[in-house]
Amino acid sequence: MGRESDGNTCPFLDTESSKRSPHGGYACKIYENRPLACRAYPVIQSVPISLDPKCKFCENCGTPSGNVNSELESLIQIQKKMDTKARYIWRYATGIGESKDKDLIKTGWFLV
C-alpha cells in the first residue's frame, strides 16, 4: 500500500511517521479495526468480483495459486451476513478512477 502514480493514497495510511508495515510500506492507522474491504484485499467488490489489477503482489506474482473462487464465495457469504444497527453508513472515496470519469468520481467521506 502507498501512493499511486496519480498521487492518491489510502486515507488510513500513516504517511507522516517513520513507521512502516512488515513489507516496508506505510503503516495502517486502523489495521486492528480495518473494514472487510481492507481485510479481503486484493479481492475487490466489482461485477464480477475479482482481484485488483493495481495490486503490486498480483502484478509481480501473476495469477494466484489455490482456490480463489472458494475464497471469493466465502467473502460474499460474509458480506451477506453482515448487519448493522447503525442509522447511517459512511464510506471514504479516494477519487481513484479513469480520467474520463473525473467529474463523476467522489472524493472524501460520503453517506451511503
C-alpha positions as CSV (number, residue, x, y, z in Angstrom):
1,M,0.0,0.0,0.0
2,G,1.1,3.5,-0.6
3,R,0.9,6.3,-3.0
4,E,-0.3,5.6,-6.6
5,S,1.3,7.3,-9.6
6,D,-1.7,9.8,-9.7
7,G,-1.0,10.9,-6.1
8,N,-3.9,9.1,-4.5
9,T,-3.2,7.5,-1.1
10,C,-5.3,5.4,1.2
11,P,-6.6,7.8,3.8
12,F,-5.8,5.4,6.6
13,L,-2.1,5.1,5.9
14,D,0.3,6.8,8.2
15,T,2.3,8.8,5.7
16,E,3.7,11.2,8.3
17,S,5.6,9.0,10.7
18,S,8.5,6.7,10.1
19,K,6.5,3.6,11.0
20,R,6.4,1.0,8.2
21,S,4.5,-2.2,7.5
22,P,6.2,-5.5,7.6
23,H,6.6,-5.2,3.8
24,G,8.2,-1.8,4.0
25,G,5.2,0.3,3.0
26,Y,3.3,2.9,5.1
27,A,1.8,1.5,8.3
28,C,-2.0,1.4,8.5
29,K,-3.5,3.6,11.3
30,I,-6.7,1.4,11.6
31,Y,-5.1,-2.1,11.0
32,E,-6.7,-3.8,14.0
33,N,-10.2,-2.4,13.1
34,R,-9.9,-2.3,9.4
35,P,-13.1,-2.9,7.4
36,L,-13.9,-6.1,5.4
37,A,-12.8,-4.4,2.1
38,C,-9.3,-4.0,3.5
39,R,-9.2,-7.4,5.1
40,A,-10.2,-9.0,1.8
41,Y,-7.8,-7.0,-0.4
42,P,-6.8,-7.7,-3.2
43,V,-10.3,-9.1,-3.7
44,I,-12.4,-6.1,-4.8
45,Q,-16.1,-5.6,-5.0
46,S,-16.8,-5.5,-8.7
47,V,-19.1,-7.3,-11.1
48,P,-17.9,-10.0,-11.2
49,I,-15.9,-9.9,-8.0
50,S,-12.2,-10.0,-9.0
51,L,-8.6,-9.3,-7.9
52,D,-7.5,-5.6,-8.0
53,P,-5.5,-5.2,-11.2
54,K,-3.5,-2.4,-9.4
55,C,-2.3,-4.8,-6.7
56,K,1.5,-4.9,-6.8
57,F,1.6,-8.5,-5.4
58,C,-0.8,-9.8,-8.1
59,E,1.2,-7.8,-10.7
60,N,4.5,-9.4,-9.6
61,C,3.3,-12.9,-8.9
62,G,0.8,-13.3,-11.7
63,T,-2.4,-15.3,-11.1
64,P,-2.7,-16.6,-7.5
65,S,-2.5,-20.3,-6.8
66,G,-5.1,-22.1,-4.8
67,N,-8.9,-21.9,-4.9
68,V,-9.6,-18.2,-5.4
69,N,-13.3,-18.9,-6.3
70,S,-13.8,-20.5,-2.9
71,E,-12.3,-17.5,-1.2
72,L,-14.5,-15.2,-3.2
73,E,-17.6,-17.2,-2.3
74,S,-16.6,-17.0,1.4
75,L,-16.3,-13.3,1.2
76,I,-19.7,-13.0,-0.5
77,Q,-21.3,-15.0,2.3
78,I,-19.6,-12.9,5.0
79,Q,-20.8,-9.7,3.3
80,K,-24.4,-11.1,3.1
81,K,-24.4,-11.9,6.9
82,M,-23.0,-8.5,8.0
83,D,-25.6,-6.5,9.8
84,T,-25.5,-3.2,11.5
85,K,-28.0,-1.3,13.6
86,A,-26.3,1.9,12.6
87,R,-28.6,4.5,11.2
88,Y,-26.0,5.7,8.7
89,I,-23.0,4.2,6.9
90,W,-20.2,6.3,5.7
91,R,-17.7,5.4,3.0
92,Y,-14.5,7.0,2.0
93,A,-13.9,7.6,-1.7
94,T,-10.3,8.1,-2.7
95,G,-11.1,9.6,-6.1
96,I,-9.3,6.9,-8.0
97,G,-10.7,6.1,-11.4
98,E,-10.5,6.7,-15.1
99,S,-9.6,10.2,-16.0
100,K,-12.6,10.4,-18.4
101,D,-14.8,9.9,-15.4
102,K,-13.1,12.5,-13.2
103,D,-16.3,14.6,-12.9
104,L,-18.3,11.6,-11.6
105,I,-15.8,10.3,-9.1
106,K,-16.4,11.1,-5.5
107,T,-13.6,12.1,-3.1
108,G,-13.7,12.1,0.7
109,W,-16.4,10.9,3.1
110,F,-19.9,10.4,1.8
111,L,-23.1,8.9,3.3
112,V,-24.4,5.6,1.8
